[in-house]
Amino acid sequence: MIKYPTGLKYPLLSSTSFKQQSNILRTEMGSGRARQRQLYQSVPTMMAATWRLSRNQANMLESFYIHDLNATAWFLMKILTPRGLVDHQVRFVKSPFENFKPLGSGRWEYQTTIEIKELITANEEQAVTSALKPNTLEEFVLSLRNALNKYQE
């Protein structure tokens, strides 16, 4: 799998936004109620991305897009999630050449949309660990046992 270049900055955090495709089918019933069901386990997520780069970094982004990706290939890139920077499979939906401009003094801005194949979210264990912070699961179970023992006395 092709990896995002290590010398290239990541998109600006202030311009990054996510839009996930719906994976729910909703059927309105004659009674006014509705039925819902999940269509897929995973759906693509679109990410708006903006880079502000030096001349050298802009050359690196352009070369990466044209020569390494041939404009269409999937690649690995770290995406900021609530769990931190996590590697995701992504590809460009729009060419970064569709919306770029000079900012002056050798700096360039590129705006595009990136498709995230599957946005990685916390699994059950990670969710429980986050909910119990700053305690570990063992500390939580021990405090629960202590509370129950005191209650029974």
Steps between C-alpha positions, in 0.01 A plus 500: 500500500629846410572720803451874537839673462674551834636844408158636403280689745156366583190703406416797720296398802287816484379414149445128553142378517341157460177393332405135519260341255178378661481128566145498633189415298189665646153393388204718602195292592134591449452529878752782520767279653813403313723196468875538480775259421871521444596436139877454529764442766723770355441791264742752350569829675587813306758734649547861390872575504711814456878520487710816528841400373839640413612478137696179570212335687259601221730329249503193725115491519466540123759230430338264752157550341614464138785248513443287811119486497434542128216724629283205607682258732420436866772592748562495877474833680470587867160658579425677827226316692392514865757222554782711353674472163400165346603354162208480255466391138414813300492632144444833334141554380591826328833597358689749717556690174127583482535757778848638572646848518817690588505668841809710434863467607530149356202349685211312339154388614330183372139403581348165418279218623642172624303176533567292811425136421397413855522751784651308788306550822555376853419135565306392811811457714630845409158655571486336845856610575412858404184493713693375803788749471700569707434152648592175329243224467662310789487809726134554411409136577692516830322822606165343403580191712597721794179698468289181490683354800440818702134504395448142618653572843 
